[in-house]
């Protein structure tokens, strides 16, 4: 029995081509010497040089990076706590409401989320800036982290925590020394997902960002409305490279950890 038929190969090829050929074209034209993004005039890296001299793009990139790091970190902490509560706390009063509020941003339109957060910030008198964007991104990224971590906690062997408690650990020590290292890949995956969502967000940031906190997606969108510049192609290529490098690095680290765990298990069996 063949594992791949011609239909499956064709479907996969067309699917991957639909997803990645536009990115490949963008990367190729980022090295175009012409100002016209659709006319090839020779290989050149001058647009990367001009990009690093464009202070507006650099400032927006710095704001986006700060917001992504802060919001993803806070979302990972809160999402992990929420996941642990939902999986390990059992049934408690208000659990249905609690889980519904955690998962609501997953299905809520971004326009509604952004508008509601904007009205909240105006109501409490909080000026729009980096802080409001961080709070907004944390709000919708936390639920994604919670889903990822919950899926790992459901399959977690509780007997390991119970053994740590029997040996004298406090519940916090058992979580820190036993549970957290085991679910660390899921926590890191949640952080990377939250980081990527923050980098990509345009709608919510456009509602909650102020003049002093223009993120990179907002800057790119406003620039594209006036015409696509080769600098935008260069910037997009850099972003693709950063995200791809992060995914590859995390994949290599995960494979190394899995191989190390399997080697330790085989060594333990021999002894």
N, C-alpha and C positions, 0 to 999 in steps of 0.2 A: 504494500500500500504506500503510495507516494504521499509525502507530507505536504508538498506544494504542487498544486495544479497550475496550469497556464492561466486559469481565471484568477487564482489567488495572486500569482506573480504580477499579472497585469493590473489588478486592483491596487496592490501595494505600490507598484511603480507609479501609477497615475496619482495615487494619494500623496506619496512623498513628493512627487513633482509639483503637485498643486501647492504644497506647503512650502517647499524649499527653493524651487526655481526662482520665484520673485525675490527671495533674499539673496540668492546667488547673483542675479542680475544687478541688484542694488550694490552688492559688494564690488562687482566688476566696474560699474559706472562710477564708483567712488574714486577710481584711479583714472578717470577720464580727464583729458587735458582741456576739453571744451567746456564753456560755460553752459552749453545746452546739454541737459542731462540725457537726452535721447539720441544725441549725435556723437559717435565715437571719433575722437580727433587725436588719439595716441595716448600712450601710457604716461601718467604723471602722478606725483604725490603732492602737488602744490596745494590742493584743497585741504589736506591734513594740516599743512603749515598755516594756512589762513584760518582754519578752524581754531587752532591753539592760540591765535592772535585775536580771536573774536571774544571780547570780554563778556558780552551779553550771554553767549552760549556757555562760557566757562562758569559764570556766576550761577546760571540756571542749573548746570550740572552739579555744582557744589551743593546747592540747596536740595536738589533731588537726592543726592547721595546721603546727606545728613538726615533728611526725612526718612529715607528708606531704612537706614541703619537703626535709627531710634524707634520708628514705628514697628519694624519687624521684631526688634528685641523685646519691646513691651508687649506686643501681640503674642510672641512666643511664650513669655512668662505667664500672661493671663490665660492664653489658650490652653497651656499645659495644666494650669490649676483648674480650669473649668472642665477639661477632659477627665482629670483625676477625680474630681468631685462627682461627675455624672456616672463614671464607671465604678468607682469604689464606694461611694457613699450610700449605695442602695436606694431604696425608695424613701423619700422624705417629702414633707409638706411643701408644695410649690415646685416639685421637680419638673412637672410637665411645662409649667410656665418658664422655668429657668432654661430648660433645653430648647424651648421654642424661641426664647430671646437670643440664645446663642446662635441658633441656626437661621434666624430670620434674615440677616444680611446676605445669606447665600442666594435667596430667591427674590430679595427686594431690588427693584430697579435702581441703578446707580443715581439716576436723576432724583428720585424720591429721597434716597439716603443723603445725597449732597444738599438738597434743599432743606431737609429737616435739620441737618447739622448746622447749616447756615443760620436758620431761624433760632436754633439753640444758642449759638455763639452771640448773635445779636441780642437775644433776650437776657443773657447774663452779662452783657457788656464786655465780651472778650474780643479784642481787636484781632482781625485776621492776619495771620503770619505763619511762621514756621510751626509754632505751637499748635495752632488750629489744624494745620495740615497733618501733623503727626497724630493728633487725637482722631482725626477723621480716618486716616489710613489704619490706625490701630483698631478702630471700631469694626471695619469690614474685613481686616486680615485675621483678626483673632478667631473668627469662626472657622476659617480654613485650617488654622493650626490645630484647633480643637478637634476637627474631624480626623486629621492625620494622626494625632496622638491617641485619640480614642480607639482607632482601629488597632493600634499596637497594644494598648492596655487591655483590650478585650481578650487577646490571645496570650496575655502575660500569665505566667505560672505563679499564683499567689503563695504557693508553698515556699518559695524562695524568701518572700517577705516574712512569712510566719517563722521560718527557720532563723532569720536574723533577729526577730523579736524574741524568740526563745533563748537566743544566745546573749541577750541583754541590751540590744539596741532599742533606742527610743523610736517611735514611729517616724520622726523626722530623720533620724540617722539611717533607718532602714530604707527610707525613700532616697536619701542622698547617696548611700553607699551601694544599694542593691538595685532599686527600681530605676533610678535615673540613668545609670550607666547602660542598662539593658535597653531602655527606650530612647537612648540618645540619638540613634539614627533617625527615628521618627521626629524627634524634636528638631534636629538639624534640618530635616526635610521640610518641616513646617516653617522654620525660619527662612529657608531659601525660597519657599513659595510665597511667604509674606513679603520678602524683599523684592521678588520679581513683580508681584502685584503692585507694590508701591512704586516701583520704577515705571510701570506701564500705565498707571492711573492718570486719566485726563479729566473725566467728568466730575468726580468728587473733588479733586484738587481745584478745578475751575470755580467751584462754589465756595471753597473754604480758604483759598490762598489769597493773600493780599498783594499790594504792589511790591512789597519788600520780600516776597516769598514766591517768585515765579518759578515753577518747576520746569524741568526740561520738556516733558510732553506738551505743556502749555506753550512754551516758547517755540517748539517745533510746529505745533498746529497753527499758531499765529503767523509763522514764517511761511508755511506751505500755502496759506491762503493768498499770499502775495506772489507765489510762484516757487516751484521746487528749486532749491539751490544745490550745487554740488557739495557744499559744506554740510548740508543735511545728510547727503549720502555718506559722507565720511563719518559724520557723527553716528549715524545708524550702524555703520560697519563696526565702529569701536564698541558700541553697546552690544551688538551681536557677539563680538569676540569676548567681551567680559562675561556675558551670561553663559556662553558656551564653555568658556574656561572654568567657570565655577561649577557647572554641571559635571564636566569631565573630572575635575579634581575631586568632587564629592563622590563620584562613582568609583574612582580609584581607591579613595580612602575606605569606602564601604567594602569593596572587594578585599582589600588588605585585612580589614578587621574580621571579615567572615572567614578568610583563609587562616588567620591567626587563631580564631576561636575553634575552627575545625582541627587545627594542629594541636591545640591544647587538649581538646576532647580525645583525640587519638592517643596523645601522651598519657592522659589520665587512665585510659582503658588499658594501656600496656602495664602501667604500674598497679 
